[in-house]
């Protein structure tokens, strides 16, 4: 009922209907362009944000590594000096001189607090090569010493002989620490023990690292955002140029449809009006049926080009006023294959193949060229078959006068379940009267304008959707 009402309004005021449809098409294209521009901006902002996050992560990692190296290098110097002072105490295989080692370790801990900077050592221990503690020195001022002991007891202090120094980050009590491990050698240069310390990073050092990270990240974000601001107008300008070229390409493709369809129409009836009407009828039936717009695109192409193969049929047969002989009918049927040959070389036009090839098939079988039945016939061809026969009956041709609407509908009804899909025919019956009244009396120029609006509405939608 909605479709019928719309068509009746077109009959009453076709110019306003065309203007409304054209404006709708223009608004749709503008809306798609605006949406794409917003998507471009959104993606640039997202890309900039992701780059900033990646840079922040990289800077954070680099700063941590830098801090670790600084602490490790300074601690290594102190550990080297400490090893030089105690290497003779490590000559005893059982490392029995614990008191002397403990005194030296206490001095080392004090030196670590004074000389390392960036924090202080809160735990230091010497372990034998089996990982057993020899002497341990703790920071008595540490407020979370119990947590430190738990962490240090959970470590595997056993290191293989000739192991190298290393450092590792640990989080204790919510604060960053660095675990430092160095091999200790005796006076013979043989590894005899391991010294391990836990370095607590100072609040001041943490703040400095955070400031460096924030400064670097903000600089990176600024560069990324500035780059985005520079690139956005360039991308939009390129998009607009691409959009213009795409519009031109769309227009060229539509003109190709018209030219090929017109080439046949001029031979058959000296006018394009049949192609215009049958295309509009087909689209209206497809819309009433609820066909997906991508299939309606194919239907439009097929409706324009359904008889393009008639270019290969001689005028003696094509324009013969009387009934064709059996041999002439067989020759006429060749136009289907001719049409497929014409469009198959074009990527854009080959969507029309279902209608071009199967629009003479019949729902119950018996049509040509494949003799398909029922749903095996593409739905676009089944829709077009109804529109094509209806227009052929109700329009004038060089060899006949137009048939009254009611008579034409009677013939369609006779073809129900035989020639035509009954469900589609029922849908067409609900819109046929108002559709016929709105379209049949239109001039060629008026139909051209209506079809222009329809094609732009459907193909512009697809064009910007892909973009």
Secondary structure, DSSP 4 states (H G I P E B T S, - for coil): -HHHHHHHHHHH-HHHHHHHHHHHHHHHHHHHHHHHHHHHHHHHHHHHHHHHHHHHHHHHHHHHHHHHHHHHHHHHHHHHHHHHHHGGGG-STT---HHHHHHHHHHHHHHHHHHS-SEEEEEEEEEETTS-EEEEEE-TT-TTHHHHHHHHHHS-----TTPPPEEEEEEETTEEEEEEEEEEE-TTS-EEEEEEEEEEEPHHHHHHHHHHHHHHHHHHHHHHHHHHHHHHHHHHHHHHHHHHHHHHHHHHHHHHHHHHHHHHHHHHTSSSHHHHHHHHHHHHHHHHHT--HHHHHHHHHHHHHTTGGGGGS-HHHHT-SSPPPHHHHHHHHTHHHHHHHHHTT-TTGGGGHHHHHHTT--TTS--SSS---GGGS-HHHHHHHHHHHHHHHHS-BTTBPPPPHHHHHHHHHHTBTTTB-HHHHHHHHHHHHHHHHHHTT--HHHHHHHHHHHHHHHHHHHHHHH-
